[in-house]
């Protein structure tokens, strides 16, 4: 019903020397409810999506017709009915398993010490190889702000290793921590006072920063905020733009997470799977257009599309 109101556009199908022109629905043309309709609070009902519930289910329950699923999506400005909609617990688990299917390896180029250094992003890139004894694994991704490689092989362990770059040069590294990517670090987040009356705010912080007693945090940069990546310099120090000084890597959030100065500290860390759960929950509460305004919404859509 929804797509039947979209205008046709010409589309050429090229099959070698045979070019065929067909007419298809222009589903990329976006329309929305009028400001007048959206501006009235009494027009909408708040609704929490149940686990596994789809727009079709809600349309049938509210409007008595599954074909009005488009109205549920349109009311909430959802273009992608898969990623824009709250996923069921089963689908979310499958999504996380597929998206984070590798292993996170946290490395530096020394074993211990407060002046621990690590590689610049130009030395480790996709296509490099991580080697430890007889084990080898291709580097699929490198996240310089997290001192982290993403690989497929789970058989690596904490200890000495090496990286062979795409140019063939080999560099010694030390693996400080390895874990499944799905439960690995997504970001660091602190809760700090905000305003009065005990109000707080959650702040995502730079992995190469250091928390202070005033709940401020230091930005980690080599030379300034214009750097593409906030990466540690050759001596293992992070630049602090606020004091024009440096902070040892082991003092930073990521340094403590890796356990450079001792035991690994997970404080303030948010894992990938938890992050995806939180993002999914943000989509659970939606707006439902009151059934009495259904006819008006259909008329507006037809008018906008020239139907």
C-alpha positions as CSV (number, residue, x, y, z in Angstrom):
1,X,0.0,0.0,0.0
2,X,2.7,2.5,1.0
3,X,5.0,1.8,-2.0
4,X,2.1,1.8,-4.4
5,X,1.9,5.6,-3.9
6,X,5.4,6.2,-5.0
7,X,6.0,7.6,-8.5
8,X,7.6,5.5,-11.2
9,X,11.1,6.4,-12.6
10,X,12.9,5.1,-15.7
11,X,15.8,2.7,-15.0
12,X,18.1,1.2,-17.7
13,X,19.2,-2.4,-17.4
14,X,22.4,-3.0,-19.2
15,X,23.1,-6.6,-20.2
16,X,26.1,-6.4,-22.5
17,X,24.9,-4.9,-25.7
18,X,21.2,-5.4,-24.8
19,X,19.9,-2.2,-23.0
20,X,16.4,-2.5,-21.6
21,X,14.4,0.4,-20.1
22,X,12.0,-0.4,-17.3
23,X,9.8,1.6,-15.0
24,X,10.2,1.0,-11.2
25,X,8.9,2.6,-8.0
26,X,11.1,5.4,-6.8
27,X,11.3,4.2,-3.2
28,X,14.3,6.5,-2.4
29,X,11.9,9.4,-2.5
30,X,11.3,10.3,1.2
31,X,8.2,11.9,2.5
32,X,7.1,12.7,6.0
33,X,4.1,13.7,8.0
34,X,3.3,17.4,7.9
35,X,4.6,19.7,10.7
36,X,1.0,20.5,11.6
37,X,0.3,16.8,12.2
38,X,3.6,16.3,14.1
39,X,3.2,19.4,16.1
40,X,0.2,18.2,18.1
41,X,1.1,16.1,21.1
42,X,-2.4,14.6,21.4
43,X,-1.9,13.1,18.0
44,X,0.7,10.5,19.2
45,X,0.7,7.6,21.6
46,X,4.0,6.4,23.2
47,X,4.7,2.7,22.7
48,X,7.4,0.3,23.8
49,X,8.2,-2.3,21.2
50,X,8.0,-5.9,22.6
51,X,10.7,-8.4,21.9
52,X,10.4,-9.6,18.3
53,X,7.6,-7.2,17.4
54,X,7.7,-5.8,13.9
55,X,6.0,-2.7,12.4
56,X,3.5,-5.1,10.8
57,X,2.4,-6.4,14.2
58,X,1.9,-3.0,15.6
59,X,0.0,-1.8,12.4
60,X,-2.4,-4.7,12.8
61,X,-2.9,-4.1,16.5
62,X,-3.4,-0.3,16.2
63,X,-4.9,0.1,12.7
64,X,-6.4,-3.3,12.1
65,X,-4.4,-3.7,8.9
66,X,-0.8,-5.0,8.5
67,X,-0.4,-2.9,5.3
68,X,-0.2,0.3,7.5
69,X,3.3,-0.8,8.7
70,X,4.6,2.1,6.6
71,X,2.7,4.6,8.9
72,X,4.5,3.2,11.9
73,X,7.9,3.7,10.2
74,X,7.0,7.1,8.8
75,X,5.8,8.4,12.1
76,X,9.2,7.7,13.6
77,X,11.3,8.8,10.6
78,X,12.7,5.3,10.2
79,X,14.1,4.7,6.7
80,X,15.8,1.4,7.3
81,X,13.3,-1.1,8.8
82,X,16.1,-3.5,9.8
83,X,18.8,-1.3,11.4
84,X,16.4,1.5,12.3
85,X,14.0,-0.7,14.1
86,X,14.5,-2.2,17.6
87,X,16.0,-5.7,17.0
88,X,14.7,-8.8,18.9
89,X,17.1,-10.3,21.4
90,X,17.8,-13.2,19.0
91,X,18.4,-11.0,16.0
92,X,20.6,-8.7,18.0
93,X,22.7,-11.6,19.2
94,X,23.2,-12.8,15.7
95,X,24.0,-9.2,14.5
96,X,26.6,-8.7,17.2
97,X,28.2,-12.2,16.5
98,X,28.5,-11.3,12.9
99,X,29.7,-7.7,13.3
100,X,32.3,-8.6,16.0
101,X,33.5,-12.0,14.9
102,X,37.2,-11.5,15.4
103,X,39.6,-11.1,18.3
104,X,41.0,-8.0,19.8
105,X,44.8,-7.9,20.4
106,X,46.2,-5.0,22.5
107,X,49.9,-4.4,21.8
108,X,52.8,-2.1,22.4
109,X,56.4,-2.3,21.2
110,X,57.9,-2.9,24.6
111,X,57.2,-5.2,27.5
112,X,56.9,-3.0,30.6
113,X,57.8,0.4,31.8
114,X,56.2,3.8,32.3
115,X,57.7,5.1,29.0
116,X,56.2,2.3,27.0
117,X,56.0,3.1,23.4
118,X,53.8,1.7,20.6
119,X,53.4,1.8,16.8
120,X,52.3,4.7,14.9
121,X,49.3,4.0,12.7
122,X,51.5,4.2,9.6
123,X,53.5,1.1,10.7
124,X,50.5,-1.2,11.3
125,X,47.8,-1.5,8.7
126,X,45.4,-3.9,7.0
127,X,47.4,-6.6,5.3
128,X,50.1,-6.8,8.0
129,X,50.8,-10.2,9.7
130,X,50.9,-10.9,13.5
131,X,53.3,-13.7,14.3
132,X,53.9,-15.5,17.6
133,X,56.0,-18.6,17.5
134,X,54.5,-20.8,14.7
135,X,51.2,-18.9,14.7
136,X,50.4,-16.3,12.1
137,X,47.3,-14.2,11.5
138,X,46.5,-11.4,9.1
139,X,45.7,-8.0,10.6
140,X,42.2,-7.1,9.5
141,X,42.0,-3.8,11.3
142,X,44.2,-1.5,13.4
143,X,42.8,0.9,15.9
144,X,45.7,3.2,16.9
145,X,43.7,5.1,19.6
146,X,43.2,1.7,21.4
147,X,46.6,0.1,20.6
148,X,44.5,-2.7,19.1
149,X,44.7,-5.2,16.2
150,X,41.7,-7.2,15.0
151,X,42.6,-10.7,13.9
152,X,40.7,-14.0,13.3
153,X,43.0,-16.5,15.0
154,X,42.1,-17.0,18.7
155,X,45.2,-19.0,19.6
156,X,47.5,-16.0,20.4
157,X,48.4,-15.3,24.1
158,X,50.0,-12.6,26.2
159,X,53.7,-12.3,25.5
160,X,56.3,-11.4,22.9
161,X,55.3,-11.4,19.2
162,X,56.1,-9.6,16.0
163,X,54.4,-7.8,13.1
164,X,55.4,-8.0,9.5
165,X,54.2,-5.0,7.6
166,X,53.0,-4.9,4.0
167,X,56.5,-3.7,3.0
168,X,58.0,-6.9,4.5
169,X,59.7,-5.2,7.4
170,X,59.3,-6.9,10.8
171,X,58.8,-5.2,14.2
172,X,58.8,-6.7,17.7
173,X,55.6,-6.2,19.7
174,X,54.3,-7.3,23.1
175,X,50.7,-8.6,23.4
176,X,49.2,-7.3,26.7
177,X,45.7,-8.5,26.3
178,X,43.6,-10.6,23.9
179,X,39.8,-11.2,24.0
180,X,36.9,-11.9,21.7
181,X,35.9,-8.8,19.8
182,X,32.2,-9.1,20.8
183,X,33.1,-8.6,24.5
184,X,36.1,-6.3,23.8
185,X,36.3,-2.6,24.4
186,X,34.0,-0.2,22.5
187,X,34.7,3.0,24.4
188,X,35.5,4.4,27.9
189,X,32.7,6.4,29.6
190,X,32.8,8.2,32.9
191,X,30.0,9.6,35.0
192,X,30.7,13.1,36.4
193,X,28.8,15.8,38.3
194,X,26.7,18.1,36.1
195,X,25.1,21.2,37.6
196,X,23.4,21.0,41.0
197,X,21.1,18.7,42.9
198,X,23.3,15.7,42.4
199,X,22.8,15.6,38.6
200,X,25.4,13.7,36.6
201,X,26.3,13.2,33.0
202,X,27.9,10.3,31.1
203,X,30.9,11.3,29.0
204,X,32.7,9.2,26.4
205,X,36.4,9.9,26.9
206,X,39.6,9.7,24.8
207,X,41.3,6.3,25.4
208,X,44.6,8.1,25.7
209,X,43.4,10.5,28.4
210,X,43.7,10.5,32.1
211,X,41.0,11.2,34.7
212,X,41.6,13.9,37.2
213,X,40.1,14.4,40.7
214,X,37.9,17.1,39.3
215,X,36.3,14.6,36.8
216,X,37.9,16.5,34.0
217,X,39.9,14.4,31.4
218,X,43.0,15.1,29.4
219,X,43.0,14.7,25.6
220,X,45.7,12.5,24.3
221,X,47.5,13.9,21.2
222,X,51.0,13.9,19.8
223,X,51.1,17.5,18.7
224,X,47.6,18.9,18.8
225,X,43.9,18.3,18.3
226,X,44.3,18.5,14.5
227,X,45.9,15.1,14.5
228,X,43.9,12.4,12.6
229,X,44.5,9.9,15.4
230,X,45.4,10.7,19.1
231,X,48.5,8.5,19.1
232,X,51.3,8.1,21.5
233,X,54.7,9.5,20.5
234,X,57.9,7.3,20.2
235,X,58.7,7.5,24.0
236,X,55.2,6.4,25.0
237,X,53.9,9.8,26.1
238,X,50.5,11.3,25.3
239,X,50.4,15.0,24.7
240,X,48.1,17.0,27.0
241,X,46.9,20.1,25.2
242,X,45.5,21.7,28.4
243,X,48.8,21.8,30.2
244,X,51.2,21.6,27.3
245,X,52.7,18.5,28.9
246,X,52.6,14.8,28.6
247,X,51.0,11.8,30.3
248,X,52.6,8.3,30.5
249,X,50.7,5.7,28.5
250,X,50.3,3.4,31.5
251,X,48.4,6.2,33.3
252,X,45.8,6.5,30.5
253,X,42.5,4.6,30.3
254,X,43.7,2.3,27.6
255,X,47.0,1.8,29.4
256,X,45.2,0.6,32.5
257,X,42.9,-1.5,30.5
258,X,45.9,-3.3,28.9
259,X,47.4,-3.8,32.4
260,X,50.7,-2.2,31.4
261,X,51.6,-1.3,35.0
262,X,50.1,-4.5,36.5
263,X,46.6,-6.0,36.5
264,X,44.2,-5.1,33.7
265,X,41.6,-2.6,34.9
266,X,38.1,-2.7,33.2
267,X,36.8,0.4,35.1
268,X,34.9,2.8,32.9
269,X,35.1,0.4,29.9
270,X,32.0,-0.4,27.8
271,X,32.1,-3.6,25.8
272,X,31.0,-3.9,22.2
273,X,28.0,-6.2,23.0
274,X,26.9,-3.9,25.8
275,X,27.2,-0.9,23.5
276,X,25.0,-2.6,20.9
277,X,22.4,-3.5,23.5
278,X,22.3,0.1,24.7
279,X,21.9,1.5,21.2
280,X,19.2,-1.0,20.4
281,X,17.3,0.0,23.6
282,X,17.2,3.6,22.4
283,X,14.9,2.5,19.6
284,X,12.5,0.6,21.8
285,X,10.2,3.5,22.7
286,X,8.4,4.9,19.6
287,X,5.5,7.1,18.7
288,X,2.2,5.8,17.3
289,X,-0.1,8.0,15.3
290,X,-3.5,7.9,16.8
291,X,-5.9,5.8,14.7
292,X,-8.3,8.8,14.2
293,X,-5.5,10.6,12.2
294,X,-4.8,7.6,9.9
295,X,-7.0,8.9,7.1
296,X,-5.4,12.3,7.2
297,X,-1.9,10.8,7.1
298,X,-2.8,8.8,4.0
299,X,-4.3,11.8,2.3
300,X,-1.1,13.8,3.0
301,X,1.1,11.1,1.6
302,X,-1.0,10.8,-1.6
303,X,-0.9,14.6,-2.0
304,X,2.8,14.8,-1.6
305,X,3.4,12.0,-4.1
306,X,0.9,13.4,-6.5
307,X,-1.2,10.3,-6.3
